[in-house]
Amino acid sequence: MKISIICDSLLLKNSLEIFLKDNITTYKNSDIVLSDKKIDIDKPLFLIGSFEDADIAVPFSKSSLLIGLEKVYRKRVKKRENKKLKKDKKKVWKLEREIDKLTLKFREDLIKTIREFYEE
């Protein structure tokens, strides 16, 4: 799991960096973003704080952070991946239909050409 951290609190940010040092990456390469505030981003967000929507409350231990992060990761990231797979399958199915149409048309044209050749 690749994690990016966007926090206003430097203390929280430094703690998260220590706890998750092997999984931290840039925002662009991350699977999930940890933050102490709600932000509008295009990646799954793991909220840390004492507000109602937080995924984990402050204070927390390293083990509770990792457990909570794994739950949210499975729930949000895997759900997103499944949607992408379904979308990709639809694209492939559409491509297969187009190939079938072209193949059938080619077959019909080939048979027509062969018949015309032998009818002469």
C-alpha positions in Angstrom: 0.0 0.0 0.0 1.4 3.4 -1.1 0.5 6.2 1.2 0.7 10.0 0.9 0.3 12.4 3.9 -1.3 15.8 3.8 -1.6 17.2 7.3 -1.7 20.7 8.8 -0.4 19.4 12.1 3.4 18.9 11.9 3.4 16.7 15.0 0.8 14.4 13.4 2.6 14.4 10.1 6.0 13.5 11.7 4.4 10.8 13.7 2.7 9.3 10.6 6.0 9.5 8.7 7.7 7.5 11.5 4.9 4.9 11.7 4.6 4.4 8.0 8.1 5.2 6.7 8.2 2.1 4.4 4.9 2.9 2.7 5.2 6.7 2.1 5.3 8.0 -1.4 4.3 11.1 -3.4 0.7 12.0 -3.9 0.9 11.1 -7.5 2.0 7.5 -6.8 -0.1 6.9 -3.7 -3.0 4.5 -3.3 -4.5 6.4 -0.3 -4.0 9.8 1.3 -3.9 10.4 5.1 -5.1 13.8 6.3 -6.2 15.6 9.4 -8.8 17.6 7.4 -11.4 16.9 4.8 -10.0 17.7 1.4 -11.5 17.2 -2.1 -9.1 14.8 -3.9 -9.3 12.1 -6.5 -7.9 9.4 -4.3 -9.3 7.6 -1.3 -8.9 9.6 1.9 -8.2 8.3 5.4 -9.1 11.0 8.0 -7.4 11.3 11.3 -8.8 13.5 14.1 -11.4 14.0 16.7 -14.2 14.9 14.4 -17.2 12.8 13.5 -16.1 11.5 10.0 -12.6 10.5 11.2 -11.5 7.0 10.3 -9.3 7.0 13.4 -9.4 9.2 16.5 -6.5 11.0 18.1 -4.6 9.7 20.0 -3.9 6.4 18.4 -1.2 3.7 18.5 0.8 2.4 15.6 -1.1 -0.9 15.6 -4.5 0.8 15.7 -3.4 3.1 12.8 -2.3 0.1 10.7 -5.4 -1.9 11.4 -7.7 1.1 10.6 -5.7 1.9 7.5 -5.9 -1.7 6.2 -9.7 -1.7 6.7 -10.2 1.5 4.9 -7.8 0.5 2.2 -9.6 -2.7 1.5 -13.0 -1.0 1.6 -12.2 2.1 -0.5 -9.3 1.2 -2.8 -10.5 -2.3 -3.6 -14.0 -0.9 -4.4 -12.4 1.6 -6.7 -10.3 -1.1 -8.4 -13.4 -3.3 -8.9 -15.2 -0.4 -10.6 -12.2 0.1 -12.9 -12.1 -3.6 -13.7 -15.8 -3.6 -14.6 -15.3 -0.6 -16.8 -12.3 -2.2 -18.5 -14.4 -5.4 -19.1 -17.1 -3.4 -20.8 -14.5 -1.8 -23.0 -13.0 -5.2 -23.9 -16.5 -6.7 -24.5 -17.3 -3.7 -26.9 -14.0 -4.3 -28.7 -14.7 -8.0 -29.0 -18.1 -7.2 -30.6 -16.5 -4.8 -33.1 -13.9 -7.5 -34.0 -16.7 -10.0 -34.4 -18.6 -7.7 -36.8 -15.4 -7.0 -38.8 -14.6 -10.7 -38.9 -18.0 -11.6 -40.1 -18.0 -8.9 -42.8 -14.5 -10.0 -43.9 -15.7 -13.7 -44.1 -18.8 -12.7 -46.1 -16.6 -10.6 -48.5 -14.1 -13.4 -48.9 -16.8 -16.0 -49.7 -18.4 -13.6 -52.2 -15.0 -13.0 -53.9 -14.3 -16.7 -54.0 -17.7 -17.5 -55.5 -17.3 -14.8 -58.1 -13.9 -16.1 -59.1 -15.2 -19.7 -59.6 -18.4 -18.6 -61.4 -16.5 -17.0 -64.2 
